[in-house]
């Protein structure tokens, strides 16, 4: 049985510190130069099953990390959410975990900072605590990060009625001359979709509609 062999090795211009590897004339993938040196890779080197498995894992991890970087160039992500996206794109789970750990070590992922920024920007657009909590939990954020972000945006003792009051008044005006019970129900449902609910909100809406 003839083992596959390396037929080309060249620096990858898109990713410094990596080498493009061809095996039997076919693109194999990119691997870190450190691994290539440690494994003694050279053109003509036959790949036994153990070495081929090492190179495959390294190439998969590098490909997952490149996909991760392209995603982060567009916007920020929570760690778990980004991991799910990489897996949906077809990257093997071990490669995804390697890419995520690498990003964490480089400071590219920070769930606490992500939660704070998400809450701050969405709260300014009219989303309330309940909606923000649901959104962040769905992204895989830990509850501690979520609670910390909410506390930073709505500190203890701060006025939390300004945004829901403005939203309630605007929505009530849009509903025109509907009967008060109908208008109240619709305004409450509207605020609940945005993440504002509870006794305080019910009282606020009663004042606005009344």
Secondary structure, DSSP 8 states (H G I E B T S, - for coil): ----BEEEEEE-TTSTTEEEEEETTEEEEEEEHHHHHHHT--TT-B--HHHHHHHHHHHHHHHHHHHHHHHHHH----HHHHHHHHHHTT--HHHHHHHHHHHHHTT---HHHHHHHHHHHHHHTT--HHHHHHHHHHTT--HHHHHHHHHHHS-TTS---HHHHHHHHHHHHHTTT--HHHHHHHHHHHHHHHT--SHHHHHHHHHHH-
